[in-house]
Amino acid sequence: MLAIELVSDSIPPVHTSDSIQKVVDRMIEFRVRHLPIVNEEQFLGIISEDDLVEQTDYQTPIGSLALSLINPYVVEDQHIYDVIRLFHEQQLTVVPVLDSKRNYRGLISINSMNEYFATMTAVSEPGGIIVLEIGAKNNSLAHMAQIVESSNAQILSSYVQSFPDSTRMEVTLKVNKVDISTIVATFMRYEYNVKATFNHTGDNDGSRDRYDSLMNYLNL
């Protein structure tokens, strides 16, 4: 998905002639801590709540203020991951989206980003969650998908978390089955380290005991 696909015009930008009071009122209305400053279609920068903290005259136009942020924005054809990165690095509540000529196209709010992330990770879909701890060299999503599909299930979403100074990583899988005991048992059979599971029917369903009994039987 591209940045332009998440742009919303529900939160209007502010202008250099707008007073501090108007900007504060708009931040309160839309529950954000940042707003883009636009002159006609030209993007000038972002004003932050922090830029207004020490101001005493709320009738002062914002064009006379020094801004604390260095014009953070994304271009309309950038991937949504770049938007997520900017939200995180700058701790923003809105991200302006511009075209190739630096004209303002709209913004992406943190609420819109949260809604997109919820959709992307299938959090509203019923199913179970499996967290695997693996080595960096064994990160084969195709093999993990094969294991899940062998139990007549599918992976709805997945993401990987790496750790500094470590060759280990965590892979989180959201699958479309609530009872994931057979999937977990298969991962164990293939010697995956199942670090955690969620949303399946009972943490104490005995799948580990059944797996150990099966292995003992096969080793006879």
KATA-V975393 format. One record per residue. SS is DSSP state (@ for helix, = for strand, . for the rest). D_CENTER is the distance of its C-alpha to the mean C-alpha in whole Angstrom. Layout:
# KATA-V975393
ss=SS d_center=D_CENTER
ss=SS d_center=D_CENTER
This chain:
# KATA-V975393
ss=. d_center=13
ss== d_center=14
ss=@ d_center=14
ss=@ d_center=17
ss=@ d_center=16
ss=@ d_center=13
ss=. d_center=16
ss== d_center=18
ss=. d_center=21
ss=. d_center=21
ss=. d_center=21
ss=. d_center=24
ss=. d_center=24
ss== d_center=27
ss=. d_center=30
ss=. d_center=32
ss=. d_center=35
ss=. d_center=33
ss== d_center=34
ss=@ d_center=32
ss=@ d_center=32
ss=@ d_center=31
ss=@ d_center=28
ss=@ d_center=27
ss=@ d_center=28
ss=@ d_center=26
ss=@ d_center=23
ss=@ d_center=24
ss=@ d_center=24
ss=@ d_center=21
ss=. d_center=19
ss=. d_center=18
ss=. d_center=19
ss== d_center=19
ss== d_center=21
ss== d_center=22
ss== d_center=26
ss== d_center=27
ss== d_center=31
ss=. d_center=32
ss=. d_center=29
ss== d_center=29
ss== d_center=25
ss== d_center=27
ss== d_center=24
ss== d_center=22
ss== d_center=24
ss== d_center=22
ss=@ d_center=23
ss=@ d_center=25
ss=@ d_center=27
ss=@ d_center=29
ss=. d_center=29
ss=. d_center=33
ss=. d_center=34
ss=. d_center=37
ss=. d_center=38
ss=. d_center=36
ss=. d_center=38
ss=. d_center=37
ss== d_center=35
ss=@ d_center=32
ss=@ d_center=33
ss=@ d_center=35
ss=. d_center=32
ss=. d_center=31
ss=. d_center=27
ss=. d_center=25
ss=. d_center=22
ss=. d_center=23
ss=. d_center=22
ss=. d_center=18
ss== d_center=17
ss== d_center=16
ss== d_center=19
ss=. d_center=18
ss=. d_center=18
ss=. d_center=16
ss== d_center=13
ss=@ d_center=9
ss=@ d_center=8
ss=@ d_center=11
ss=@ d_center=10
ss=@ d_center=6
ss=@ d_center=9
ss=@ d_center=11
ss=@ d_center=9
ss=@ d_center=9
ss=@ d_center=13
ss=@ d_center=15
ss=. d_center=13
ss=. d_center=13
ss=. d_center=13
ss== d_center=14
ss== d_center=14
ss== d_center=17
ss== d_center=18
ss== d_center=21
ss=. d_center=23
ss=. d_center=25
ss=. d_center=28
ss=. d_center=26
ss== d_center=26
ss== d_center=24
ss== d_center=22
ss== d_center=20
ss== d_center=17
ss== d_center=13
ss== d_center=13
ss=@ d_center=10
ss=@ d_center=11
ss=@ d_center=11
ss=@ d_center=7
ss=@ d_center=7
ss=@ d_center=9
ss=@ d_center=8
ss=@ d_center=5
ss=@ d_center=8
ss=@ d_center=10
ss=@ d_center=8
ss=. d_center=9
ss=. d_center=12
ss=. d_center=12
ss=. d_center=15
ss=. d_center=17
ss=. d_center=19
ss=. d_center=19
ss== d_center=19
ss== d_center=17
ss== d_center=18
ss== d_center=18
ss== d_center=20
ss== d_center=21
ss== d_center=22
ss== d_center=24
ss=@ d_center=22
ss=@ d_center=25
ss=@ d_center=25
ss=. d_center=21
ss=. d_center=22
ss=@ d_center=20
ss=@ d_center=23
ss=@ d_center=25
ss=@ d_center=22
ss=@ d_center=22
ss=@ d_center=26
ss=@ d_center=26
ss=@ d_center=24
ss=@ d_center=26
ss=. d_center=29
ss=. d_center=29
ss=. d_center=28
ss=. d_center=24
ss=. d_center=21
ss== d_center=18
ss== d_center=16
ss== d_center=12
ss== d_center=12
ss== d_center=10
ss== d_center=12
ss== d_center=13
ss== d_center=16
ss=. d_center=18
ss=. d_center=20
ss=. d_center=24
ss=. d_center=23
ss=. d_center=24
ss== d_center=22
ss== d_center=18
ss== d_center=16
ss== d_center=15
ss== d_center=14
ss== d_center=15
ss== d_center=15
ss== d_center=18
ss=. d_center=20
ss=. d_center=23
ss=. d_center=23
ss=. d_center=26
ss=. d_center=25
ss=@ d_center=28
ss=@ d_center=29
ss=@ d_center=26
ss=@ d_center=26
ss=@ d_center=30
ss=@ d_center=29
ss=@ d_center=27
ss=@ d_center=29
ss=@ d_center=32
ss=. d_center=30
ss=. d_center=30
ss=. d_center=26
ss== d_center=25
ss== d_center=24
ss== d_center=22
ss== d_center=21
ss== d_center=21
ss== d_center=20
ss=. d_center=21
ss=. d_center=24
ss=. d_center=27
ss=. d_center=29
ss=. d_center=28
ss=. d_center=32
ss=. d_center=32
ss=. d_center=34
ss=@ d_center=32
ss=@ d_center=33
ss=@ d_center=36
ss=@ d_center=37
ss=@ d_center=35
ss=@ d_center=38
ss=@ d_center=41
ss=@ d_center=40
ss=@ d_center=40
ss=@ d_center=43
ss=@ d_center=45
ss=@ d_center=44
ss=. d_center=45
ss=. d_center=48
